[in-house]
């Protein structure tokens, strides 16, 4: 008799869902030391409704998700209504205060729960006869480095909650369909078998699951809009994973349609129906692309997604303009992507009648990515690693299914089993190290910006944010040499960003700040004037105008006291350029003109002072002095 090996059955510790929960906690435990990063401020520590705690839940539920931080999201196409994650943040704030460690810890625990649900879903509905397939797929899901953005970024909780509730939706919908199918079975059963099944409770399992499926789907939509893809994915899943016909699957999915209609109505009432055109390429990545260029580039992005699933390196928080240049159908990579996706659709067509698991995986994968592809509407980014969180599950299921088929077709597979086992072990170890290393790169926003700019050197946003991080670094050190080095490096990043997109406000504003810190005031003002040409109403520009006014006012007064009247007059006029209603600047300008015996100019300045503030005693006294000087001449 041939001896048993590890390939016959997984060890007990590996076949427990709690092993994967523990593994998830171990992998992401080091994120608890991290601070807020990237967009956390939009939904948490800078969101007025969230920091109010449970008292802000009413406002959270009735406004756009970013309203509490930016006031209005009119520039965002369609708005963002994802209140569920914000409600959880608010509860945590009420219990523990605004503490990044707590929020990170909750993300880790939610990911552990997600891995448990993946394990149970696979064992119950996808690979019920193969514990190895369940364990391998769950292991690959748990350790995959592409998930780090979702867990390490507190804002990624919307993705976590979405997948958790979508898995529960699928699980309960499938249970209910199988319960309905069992209602047709008792007539063919023996009386004793029927009694045994009824005593075990299996006869009623799934009776009320459709209710739980509907509730789970509601929560999934409140977590994030990508649950809308389940209008397609749920009926397809009922068809492929049960004995239902496609007509029966569509009928069973009607409650989902009702939930979607209600959700869309809620969004329209709260956010208004809008899908406005964003006129900034940083938030509308295909703004400058021709229609065919847009489709070709989207196909290229889909190929990049597959590449990230198979080889998740290097990783980046940003892939925006100009990191992924527009492509054409003459690009070999675009043609390869087109051929690959056509082949995937062929597999779906061929596998439809025999309900092939691979066909279901492809529909699930492509259906999930369709909503974030920019084909239907602008989502503000050409691609992102967080968009793969949900799509990674069907991808990994398909990978496991393909390996199982390969093993089934090999005449003497034991050596191949060992080879695949060694490959799985190596991939798991490498992925685990990659995950823990990536988590440290998310320690702060500045750490992330400075690390990732090397991975995406042509990204305007990445270059700009790296420059901002270097300005922060210069402010945090007293070493003048290090300050100068950081500021010079920041200007290099800003200049690259400016060469790629010369109308991006964050680049222009912060490049001006960098120059100012380097005492290059003229260069700073040139940057800010260019920013004024782009958006003269920008709030940051108004702050900078006030700052420049104060500086020129102080320097003008100092020059006047030194007797350098010409320079003082010039500086005070510059102060007035940035605040023409400045009482102090007009009064001091009159004083310097008076001292320089420019009496006509002094009168004009003091009269303007009095128009702005009629009770200004010094300006009245100055005007009286001018009048006294004029009397003898009369």
C-alpha positions as CSV (number, residue, x, y, z in Angstrom):
1,X,0.0,0.0,0.0
2,X,1.4,3.4,-1.0
3,X,2.2,5.6,2.0
4,X,0.1,8.7,2.6
5,X,1.7,12.1,1.9
6,X,0.8,15.7,2.6
7,X,-1.1,15.7,-0.8
8,X,-3.8,13.3,0.4
9,X,-5.4,15.7,2.9
10,X,-4.4,19.0,4.5
11,X,-3.3,19.0,8.1
12,X,-6.0,19.8,10.6
13,X,-4.5,23.2,11.5
14,X,-4.5,24.3,7.9
15,X,-8.1,23.2,7.3
16,X,-9.4,25.4,10.0
17,X,-10.8,28.9,9.1
18,X,-9.3,30.3,12.3
19,X,-5.8,29.6,11.0
20,X,-6.4,32.1,8.2
21,X,-7.9,34.6,10.7
22,X,-4.8,34.3,12.8
23,X,-2.5,34.5,9.7
24,X,-4.3,37.7,8.6
25,X,-3.8,39.3,12.1
26,X,-0.1,38.3,12.1
27,X,0.5,39.7,8.6
28,X,-1.2,43.1,9.3
29,X,-0.4,43.5,13.0
30,X,2.3,46.0,12.3
31,X,-0.2,48.4,10.7
32,X,-1.5,49.2,14.2
33,X,1.6,51.4,14.7
34,X,0.8,53.4,11.6
35,X,-0.6,56.9,11.6
36,X,-3.3,58.3,9.3
37,X,-2.2,58.3,5.6
38,X,-3.4,59.3,2.2
39,X,-7.2,59.9,2.1
40,X,-7.9,59.0,5.8
41,X,-8.6,62.7,6.5
42,X,-11.4,62.8,4.0
43,X,-13.4,60.1,5.9
44,X,-12.0,60.2,9.4
45,X,-9.8,62.6,11.3
46,X,-10.6,65.7,9.1
47,X,-14.3,64.8,8.7
48,X,-16.4,67.0,11.0
49,X,-19.3,64.5,11.1
50,X,-17.1,61.5,12.0
51,X,-15.0,63.3,14.7
52,X,-18.3,64.2,16.3
53,X,-18.8,60.5,17.2
54,X,-22.2,58.9,17.3
55,X,-23.7,62.4,17.4
56,X,-22.7,62.9,13.8
57,X,-24.3,59.7,12.5
58,X,-27.4,61.5,11.3
59,X,-25.3,63.8,9.2
60,X,-23.2,60.9,7.9
61,X,-26.3,59.1,6.7
62,X,-27.8,62.2,5.0
63,X,-24.7,63.6,3.2
64,X,-22.1,62.7,0.7
65,X,-19.2,60.7,2.4
66,X,-16.7,63.6,1.8
67,X,-19.1,66.4,2.8
68,X,-17.9,66.6,6.3
69,X,-14.3,67.2,5.2
70,X,-14.5,69.2,1.9
71,X,-18.0,70.7,2.3
72,X,-19.1,69.8,-1.2
73,X,-18.2,67.1,-3.7
74,X,-19.7,68.8,-6.7
75,X,-16.4,68.2,-8.6
76,X,-16.7,64.5,-8.0
77,X,-18.6,62.7,-10.7
78,X,-21.8,61.2,-9.2
79,X,-20.7,61.8,-5.6
80,X,-19.7,59.3,-3.0
81,X,-22.3,57.8,-0.7
82,X,-20.6,55.2,1.5
83,X,-21.9,55.8,5.0
84,X,-21.4,52.4,6.6
85,X,-17.6,52.7,7.1
86,X,-18.0,56.3,8.3
87,X,-20.6,55.1,10.9
88,X,-18.1,52.5,12.2
89,X,-15.4,55.3,12.5
90,X,-17.9,57.5,14.4
91,X,-18.7,54.7,16.9
92,X,-14.9,54.1,17.4
93,X,-14.4,57.8,17.9
94,X,-17.1,57.9,20.6
95,X,-15.6,54.8,22.3
96,X,-11.8,55.5,22.0
97,X,-11.3,59.0,20.5
98,X,-9.6,59.7,17.2
99,X,-6.9,57.1,17.6
100,X,-5.3,55.7,14.4
101,X,-4.2,52.5,16.3
102,X,-7.8,51.7,17.1
103,X,-9.0,52.2,13.5
104,X,-6.1,50.2,12.1
105,X,-6.8,47.4,14.5
106,X,-10.5,47.2,13.5
107,X,-9.4,47.0,9.8
108,X,-7.1,44.1,10.7
109,X,-9.9,42.3,12.5
110,X,-12.3,42.9,9.6
111,X,-9.8,41.4,7.2
112,X,-9.5,38.4,9.5
113,X,-13.3,38.0,9.4
114,X,-13.2,38.4,5.6
115,X,-10.7,35.5,5.3
116,X,-12.9,33.3,7.5
117,X,-15.9,34.0,5.3
118,X,-13.9,33.3,2.2
119,X,-12.8,29.9,3.6
120,X,-16.4,29.0,4.6
121,X,-17.9,30.2,1.3
122,X,-15.3,28.2,-0.7
123,X,-15.9,25.1,1.4
124,X,-19.7,25.3,1.2
125,X,-20.3,26.5,-2.4
126,X,-17.2,26.3,-4.6
127,X,-15.0,23.3,-3.6
128,X,-17.2,21.2,-1.3
129,X,-15.3,18.0,-2.1
130,X,-11.8,19.4,-2.0
131,X,-10.4,20.7,1.3
132,X,-7.1,21.3,-0.3
133,X,-8.6,23.6,-2.9
134,X,-10.4,25.6,-0.2
135,X,-7.2,25.9,1.9
136,X,-5.0,26.9,-1.0
137,X,-7.3,29.5,-2.4
138,X,-7.9,31.0,1.0
139,X,-4.2,31.0,1.7
140,X,-3.4,32.9,-1.5
141,X,-6.2,35.3,-0.8
142,X,-5.0,36.0,2.7
143,X,-1.3,36.6,1.9
144,X,-1.8,38.4,-1.5
145,X,0.2,41.7,-1.3
146,X,-2.2,43.6,-3.6
147,X,-4.6,43.7,-0.6
148,X,-2.3,45.8,1.5
149,X,-3.8,49.1,0.3
150,X,-7.2,48.1,1.6
151,X,-6.1,47.0,5.0
152,X,-3.2,49.4,5.7
153,X,-5.2,52.4,4.6
154,X,-7.9,53.0,7.1
155,X,-10.1,54.4,4.3
156,X,-10.0,51.0,2.7
157,X,-12.6,49.8,5.2
158,X,-15.3,50.5,2.6
159,X,-13.8,47.8,0.4
160,X,-13.5,45.4,3.4
161,X,-17.1,45.9,4.5
162,X,-18.3,45.6,0.9
163,X,-16.7,42.2,0.3
164,X,-17.8,40.9,3.7
165,X,-21.5,41.7,3.0
166,X,-21.3,40.6,-0.7
167,X,-20.0,37.2,0.4
168,X,-22.8,36.9,2.9
169,X,-25.2,37.9,0.2
170,X,-24.0,35.2,-2.1
171,X,-23.9,32.6,0.7
172,X,-27.5,33.2,1.8
173,X,-28.8,33.5,-1.8
174,X,-27.3,30.1,-2.6
175,X,-28.6,28.5,0.6
176,X,-32.1,29.7,-0.2
177,X,-32.0,28.4,-3.8
178,X,-30.9,25.0,-2.5
179,X,-33.6,25.0,0.1
180,X,-36.2,25.6,-2.7
181,X,-34.6,22.8,-4.7
182,X,-34.9,20.4,-1.8
183,X,-38.6,21.1,-1.6
184,X,-38.9,19.0,-4.8
185,X,-36.8,16.1,-3.4
186,X,-38.9,14.5,-0.6
187,X,-41.2,12.8,-3.0
188,X,-38.3,10.7,-4.3
189,X,-36.9,10.1,-0.8
190,X,-37.6,7.1,1.4
191,X,-39.7,7.9,4.5
192,X,-36.8,7.1,6.9
193,X,-34.3,9.3,5.0
194,X,-36.8,12.2,5.0
195,X,-37.4,11.8,8.8
196,X,-33.7,11.8,9.4
197,X,-33.2,14.9,7.4
198,X,-36.0,16.7,9.1
199,X,-34.7,15.8,12.5
200,X,-31.2,17.1,11.7
201,X,-32.7,20.5,10.7
202,X,-31.3,20.3,7.2
203,X,-34.8,20.4,5.7
204,X,-35.3,24.0,6.8
205,X,-31.8,25.3,6.2
206,X,-32.0,28.3,3.9
207,X,-35.8,28.9,4.3
208,X,-35.3,32.5,5.5
209,X,-31.9,33.0,3.9
210,X,-33.4,35.2,1.2
211,X,-34.1,37.7,3.9
212,X,-30.6,37.7,5.2
213,X,-29.3,37.9,1.6
214,X,-31.4,41.1,1.0
215,X,-30.2,42.6,4.3
216,X,-26.6,41.8,3.5
217,X,-26.8,43.3,0.0
218,X,-28.3,46.5,1.5
219,X,-25.3,46.8,3.8
220,X,-22.9,46.0,1.0
221,X,-24.3,48.9,-1.1
222,X,-24.1,51.3,1.9
223,X,-20.4,50.2,2.2
224,X,-19.5,50.9,-1.4
225,X,-21.2,51.3,-4.8
226,X,-19.3,48.3,-6.4
227,X,-22.0,46.0,-5.0
228,X,-24.1,47.2,-8.0
229,X,-22.2,44.6,-10.1
230,X,-24.2,41.9,-8.3
231,X,-27.2,42.8,-10.4
232,X,-25.3,40.6,-12.9
233,X,-23.1,38.5,-10.6
234,X,-25.9,37.2,-8.3
235,X,-28.1,35.6,-11.0
236,X,-25.1,34.2,-12.8
237,X,-23.9,32.7,-9.5
238,X,-27.3,31.1,-8.8
239,X,-27.3,29.6,-12.3
240,X,-23.7,28.3,-12.2
241,X,-23.6,27.1,-8.6
242,X,-27.0,25.5,-8.2
243,X,-29.4,23.5,-10.3
244,X,-31.4,26.6,-11.3
245,X,-32.1,27.5,-14.9
246,X,-31.2,31.0,-16.0
247,X,-34.8,32.0,-15.9
248,X,-35.2,30.7,-12.3
249,X,-31.9,32.4,-11.4
250,X,-33.2,35.7,-12.7
251,X,-36.5,35.3,-10.9
252,X,-34.7,34.6,-7.6
253,X,-32.6,37.7,-8.1
254,X,-35.6,40.1,-8.5
255,X,-35.3,41.2,-4.8
256,X,-31.8,42.4,-5.6
257,X,-33.2,44.6,-8.4
258,X,-35.7,46.1,-5.9
259,X,-32.8,46.8,-3.4
260,X,-30.8,48.5,-6.2
261,X,-33.7,50.7,-7.2
262,X,-34.2,51.7,-3.6
263,X,-30.5,52.4,-3.2
264,X,-30.4,54.6,-6.4
265,X,-33.5,56.5,-5.3
266,X,-31.8,57.2,-1.9
267,X,-28.7,58.5,-3.7
268,X,-30.8,60.7,-5.9
269,X,-32.7,62.2,-2.9
270,X,-29.5,62.8,-0.9
271,X,-26.9,63.6,-3.5
272,X,-29.1,64.6,-6.5
273,X,-28.8,62.9,-9.8
274,X,-25.6,64.0,-11.4
275,X,-22.7,62.7,-13.4
276,X,-21.0,65.9,-14.1
277,X,-18.0,66.2,-16.4
278,X,-14.9,66.8,-14.5
279,X,-12.6,69.2,-16.3
280,X,-9.4,68.3,-14.6
281,X,-7.4,65.4,-16.0
282,X,-6.2,64.4,-12.6
283,X,-9.8,63.5,-11.6
284,X,-10.9,62.5,-15.1
285,X,-8.1,60.4,-16.5
286,X,-9.4,60.1,-20.0
287,X,-10.3,63.7,-20.5
288,X,-7.8,64.2,-23.3
289,X,-8.2,60.8,-24.9
290,X,-10.0,60.1,-28.1
291,X,-12.7,57.4,-27.8
292,X,-10.6,54.7,-29.3
293,X,-7.6,55.8,-27.2
294,X,-9.8,55.5,-24.1
295,X,-10.9,52.0,-24.9
296,X,-7.4,50.9,-25.8
297,X,-5.9,52.3,-22.6
298,X,-8.7,50.6,-20.5
299,X,-7.7,47.3,-22.2
300,X,-4.1,47.9,-21.3
301,X,-5.1,48.6,-17.7
302,X,-7.0,45.3,-17.5
303,X,-3.8,43.6,-18.6
304,X,-2.0,45.4,-15.9
305,X,-4.5,44.2,-13.3
306,X,-3.8,40.6,-14.4
307,X,-0.1,41.3,-14.1
308,X,-0.6,42.6,-10.5
309,X,-2.5,39.5,-9.5
310,X,0.3,37.3,-10.8
311,X,3.2,39.4,-9.8
312,X,2.3,42.2,-7.3
313,X,5.5,44.3,-7.6
314,X,6.1,47.1,-7.4
315,X,3.0,48.4,-5.6
316,X,1.8,52.0,-5.5
317,X,-0.9,54.1,-4.0
318,X,-1.3,56.0,-7.2
319,X,-1.5,55.3,-11.0
320,X,-3.0,58.5,-12.2
321,X,-2.0,60.9,-15.0
322,X,0.6,60.6,-16.6
323,X,1.8,57.3,-15.2
324,X,-0.3,55.3,-17.8
325,X,0.0,57.1,-21.1
326,X,-2.9,56.8,-23.6
327,X,-2.6,53.8,-25.8
328,X,-3.8,52.9,-29.3
329,X,-4.8,49.7,-30.9
330,X,-1.5,49.6,-32.6
331,X,0.1,48.8,-29.2
332,X,1.1,45.1,-29.0
333,X,0.1,45.0,-25.3
334,X,-3.4,46.4,-26.1
335,X,-3.8,43.7,-28.8
336,X,-2.6,41.0,-26.3
337,X,-5.2,42.2,-23.8
338,X,-7.9,42.3,-26.4
339,X,-7.1,38.7,-27.5
340,X,-7.0,37.5,-23.9
341,X,-10.3,39.0,-23.0
342,X,-12.0,37.7,-26.2
343,X,-10.6,34.3,-25.2
344,X,-12.1,34.6,-21.7
345,X,-15.5,35.5,-23.2
346,X,-15.2,32.4,-25.5
347,X,-14.6,30.3,-22.3
348,X,-17.8,31.8,-20.8
349,X,-19.8,31.0,-23.9
350,X,-18.5,27.4,-24.1
351,X,-18.9,26.8,-20.4
352,X,-22.3,28.3,-20.1
353,X,-24.4,25.2,-20.8
354,X,-22.3,22.8,-18.7
355,X,-22.0,25.4,-15.9
356,X,-18.3,25.4,-15.9
357,X,-16.7,26.9,-12.7
358,X,-14.1,28.8,-14.8
359,X,-16.9,30.5,-16.8
360,X,-18.5,31.7,-13.5
361,X,-15.1,33.0,-12.3
362,X,-14.6,35.0,-15.5
363,X,-18.1,36.6,-15.3
364,X,-17.5,37.4,-11.6
365,X,-14.1,38.9,-12.3
366,X,-15.0,40.9,-15.4
367,X,-18.3,42.0,-13.9
368,X,-16.6,43.4,-10.8
369,X,-13.9,45.2,-12.8
370,X,-16.5,46.7,-15.3
371,X,-17.8,49.2,-12.8
372,X,-14.4,50.6,-12.0
373,X,-13.1,50.4,-15.6
374,X,-14.2,54.0,-16.6
375,X,-16.2,52.5,-19.5
376,X,-19.6,53.3,-18.0
377,X,-18.7,56.5,-16.1
378,X,-15.6,58.4,-14.8
379,X,-14.4,57.0,-11.4
380,X,-11.6,59.5,-11.1
381,X,-8.6,57.1,-11.5
382,X,-7.4,54.9,-14.4
383,X,-6.6,52.0,-12.0
384,X,-5.9,51.3,-8.3
385,X,-4.8,48.3,-6.3
386,X,-7.9,48.5,-4.1
387,X,-10.1,47.9,-7.1
388,X,-8.7,44.4,-7.2
389,X,-9.7,43.4,-3.7
390,X,-13.1,42.0,-4.7
391,X,-11.9,40.8,-8.1
392,X,-9.0,38.9,-6.6
393,X,-11.4,36.3,-5.2
394,X,-12.7,34.9,-8.5
395,X,-9.3,35.2,-10.0
396,X,-7.7,33.0,-7.3
397,X,-10.6,30.6,-7.5
398,X,-10.0,30.2,-11.2
399,X,-6.3,29.7,-10.6
400,X,-7.0,26.9,-8.1
401,X,-9.5,25.3,-10.5
402,X,-7.0,25.3,-13.3
403,X,-4.3,23.7,-11.2
404,X,-6.8,21.0,-10.1
405,X,-7.6,20.2,-13.7
406,X,-3.9,20.0,-14.5
407,X,-3.3,17.6,-11.7
408,X,-6.3,15.5,-12.8
409,X,-4.9,15.1,-16.3
410,X,-1.3,14.2,-15.3
411,X,-0.8,10.3,-15.3
412,X,1.6,10.3,-12.3
413,X,1.0,13.5,-10.5
414,X,2.8,12.9,-7.1
415,X,6.0,14.6,-8.1
416,X,4.0,17.5,-9.6
417,X,2.1,17.7,-6.3
418,X,5.3,18.1,-4.4
419,X,6.6,20.7,-6.9
420,X,3.3,22.7,-6.7
421,X,3.5,22.4,-2.9
422,X,7.0,23.9,-2.9
423,X,5.9,26.7,-5.2
424,X,2.9,27.4,-2.9
425,X,5.1,27.5,0.2
426,X,7.6,29.8,-1.5
427,X,4.9,32.1,-2.8
428,X,3.3,32.3,0.6
429,X,6.5,33.1,2.4
430,X,7.5,35.8,-0.2
431,X,4.0,37.3,-0.1
432,X,4.0,37.4,3.7
433,X,7.3,39.3,3.7
434,X,6.1,41.6,1.0
435,X,2.9,42.4,2.9
436,X,4.7,43.2,6.2
437,X,7.3,45.3,4.4
438,X,4.6,47.1,2.5
439,X,2.7,47.8,5.7
440,X,5.7,49.8,7.0
441,X,5.6,52.0,3.9
442,X,2.1,53.1,4.9
443,X,3.4,54.3,8.3
444,X,2.6,57.9,7.4
445,X,1.5,59.7,4.3
446,X,4.9,61.2,3.8
447,X,6.6,57.8,4.1
448,X,4.2,56.5,1.5
449,X,4.7,59.4,-0.9
450,X,8.5,59.3,-0.7
451,X,8.7,55.5,-1.2
452,X,6.1,55.1,-4.0
453,X,7.3,57.9,-6.3
454,X,10.1,55.6,-7.4
455,X,7.6,53.0,-8.5
456,X,5.5,55.5,-10.5
457,X,7.9,58.3,-11.6
458,X,5.6,59.6,-14.3
459,X,2.7,60.2,-12.0
460,X,1.9,63.9,-11.6
461,X,0.2,63.3,-8.3
462,X,3.0,61.1,-6.9
463,X,5.7,63.6,-7.9
464,X,3.7,66.4,-6.3
465,X,3.0,64.6,-3.1
466,X,6.6,63.5,-2.8
467,X,7.6,67.2,-3.1
468,X,5.1,68.1,-0.4
469,X,6.6,65.3,1.8
470,X,10.1,66.7,1.4
471,X,8.9,70.2,2.4
472,X,7.5,68.6,5.6
473,X,10.8,66.9,6.1
474,X,12.7,70.2,5.8
475,X,10.4,71.7,8.4
476,X,11.0,68.9,10.8
477,X,14.8,69.2,11.0
478,X,17.0,71.9,12.4
479,X,19.9,70.9,10.3
480,X,20.3,73.6,7.7
481,X,22.1,71.4,5.2
482,X,19.4,68.8,5.4
483,X,16.7,71.5,5.1
484,X,18.4,72.8,1.9
485,X,18.8,69.3,0.5
486,X,15.2,68.4,1.1
487,X,13.9,71.6,-0.4
488,X,16.1,71.2,-3.5
489,X,14.8,67.7,-4.0
490,X,11.2,68.9,-3.5
491,X,11.7,71.4,-6.3
492,X,13.0,68.6,-8.6
493,X,9.8,66.6,-8.0
494,X,7.6,69.6,-8.6
495,X,9.4,70.5,-11.8
496,X,8.9,67.0,-13.2
497,X,5.2,67.1,-12.2
498,X,4.9,70.6,-13.8
499,X,6.5,69.4,-17.1
500,X,3.9,66.6,-17.3
501,X,0.9,68.7,-16.4
502,X,1.4,72.5,-16.1
503,X,-2.0,73.4,-14.7
504,X,-2.2,71.1,-11.6
505,X,-3.0,73.4,-8.7
506,X,-1.3,71.4,-5.9
507,X,1.9,71.4,-7.9
508,X,1.9,75.1,-8.5
509,X,0.9,76.1,-5.0
510,X,3.4,73.8,-3.3
511,X,6.2,74.5,-5.7
512,X,5.8,78.1,-4.7
513,X,6.0,77.2,-1.1
514,X,9.2,75.2,-1.8
515,X,10.8,78.2,-3.5
516,X,9.6,80.5,-0.7
517,X,11.3,78.2,1.9
518,X,14.5,78.6,-0.2
519,X,14.2,82.4,-0.1
520,X,13.4,82.5,-3.8
521,X,10.4,84.9,-3.4
522,X,10.2,85.9,-7.0
523,X,10.1,82.3,-8.2
524,X,7.5,81.5,-5.5
525,X,5.3,84.4,-6.7
526,X,5.6,83.3,-10.3
527,X,4.3,79.9,-9.3
528,X,1.4,81.4,-7.4
529,X,0.5,83.7,-10.2
530,X,0.3,80.8,-12.6
531,X,-2.0,79.1,-10.1
532,X,-4.1,82.2,-10.1
533,X,-4.5,81.9,-13.8
534,X,-5.8,78.3,-13.3
535,X,-8.2,79.0,-10.5
536,X,-8.4,82.6,-9.1
537,X,-11.0,81.6,-6.5
538,X,-8.8,78.9,-4.8
539,X,-8.9,79.2,-1.0
540,X,-5.2,78.5,-0.7
541,X,-4.4,81.4,-2.9
542,X,-6.4,83.7,-0.7
543,X,-4.4,82.5,2.3
544,X,-1.2,83.1,0.4
545,X,-2.3,86.5,-0.6
546,X,-2.8,87.4,3.1
547,X,0.6,86.0,3.9
548,X,2.3,88.0,1.1
549,X,0.5,91.1,2.2
550,X,1.7,90.8,5.7
551,X,5.3,90.2,4.6
552,X,5.4,93.1,2.2
553,X,3.7,95.4,4.7
554,X,6.3,94.5,7.4
555,X,9.2,94.9,5.0
556,X,7.8,98.1,3.6
557,X,7.5,99.6,7.1
558,X,11.0,98.5,7.9
559,X,12.4,100.1,4.8
560,X,10.6,103.3,5.5
561,X,12.0,103.5,9.1
562,X,15.5,103.0,7.6
563,X,14.9,106.0,5.3
564,X,14.8,103.9,2.1
565,X,11.6,105.5,1.0
566,X,11.7,104.3,-2.6
567,X,12.0,100.7,-1.6
568,X,9.4,101.1,1.2
569,X,6.9,102.6,-1.3
570,X,7.5,99.7,-3.7
571,X,7.0,97.1,-1.0
572,X,3.8,98.7,0.4
573,X,2.4,98.9,-3.1
574,X,3.1,95.2,-3.4
575,X,1.3,94.6,-0.1
576,X,-1.7,96.5,-1.6
577,X,-1.5,94.3,-4.7
578,X,-2.4,91.3,-2.5
579,X,-4.9,93.2,-0.3
580,X,-6.2,96.5,-1.8
581,X,-8.4,97.0,1.2
582,X,-5.6,97.0,3.7
583,X,-6.0,100.0,6.1
584,X,-2.5,99.5,7.5
585,X,-0.9,99.4,4.1
586,X,-2.7,102.6,2.9
587,X,-1.9,104.5,6.0
588,X,1.8,103.5,6.1
589,X,2.1,104.3,2.4
590,X,0.8,107.8,3.1
591,X,3.3,108.1,6.0
592,X,6.3,107.3,3.8
593,X,5.1,109.6,1.0
594,X,4.6,112.4,3.6
595,X,8.1,111.8,5.0
596,X,9.5,111.8,1.4
597,X,7.5,115.1,0.8
598,X,5.3,113.5,-1.8
599,X,2.3,115.3,-0.4
600,X,-0.1,114.7,-3.2
601,X,0.5,110.9,-3.0
602,X,0.3,111.0,0.8
603,X,-3.1,112.7,0.6
604,X,-4.4,110.1,-1.8
605,X,-3.2,107.3,0.5
606,X,-4.7,108.8,3.7
607,X,-8.0,109.7,2.0
608,X,-8.2,106.0,0.9
609,X,-7.5,105.0,4.5
610,X,-10.3,107.2,5.8
611,X,-12.7,105.8,3.2
612,X,-12.0,102.3,4.5
613,X,-12.0,103.4,8.2
614,X,-13.5,106.9,8.8
615,X,-12.5,106.8,12.5
616,X,-8.8,106.3,11.8
617,X,-7.2,109.0,14.0
618,X,-3.7,108.8,12.6
619,X,-4.9,109.3,9.0
620,X,-7.1,112.2,10.1
621,X,-4.1,113.8,11.8
622,X,-2.0,113.2,8.7
623,X,-4.6,114.8,6.5
624,X,-4.8,117.8,8.9
625,X,-1.0,118.1,8.7
626,X,-1.2,118.2,4.9
627,X,-3.9,120.9,5.2
628,X,-1.7,123.0,7.5
629,X,1.2,122.7,5.0
630,X,-1.0,124.0,2.2
631,X,-2.4,127.1,4.0
632,X,0.7,129.3,3.9
633,X,1.0,128.6,0.2
634,X,-2.6,130.0,-0.3
